[in-house]
Amino acid sequence: QLLLNDQSMLGKPQNFDRSLAEDLGRAFPDRKVSDMEIIAITIQHDSNDTGDSSEAYFKSLKFLP
């Protein structure tokens, strides 16, 4: 989970590098990542905490081995 609370970054391009294996390990600590079969990935955002609306634009996504 990424929490972006830096108001000065609103409307500016941002790059994020994530390790899917590390994220999965944290999300499912009782399972071996090497035994998992990834069948889908979702990119999500919301504004539940602010009670407002939100928008996100994705220029590109890369998944590397």
Salt bridges, closest charged atoms under 4 A:
ASP23 OD1 - ARG18 NH2 2.77
ASP23 OD1 - ARG26 NH2 2.40
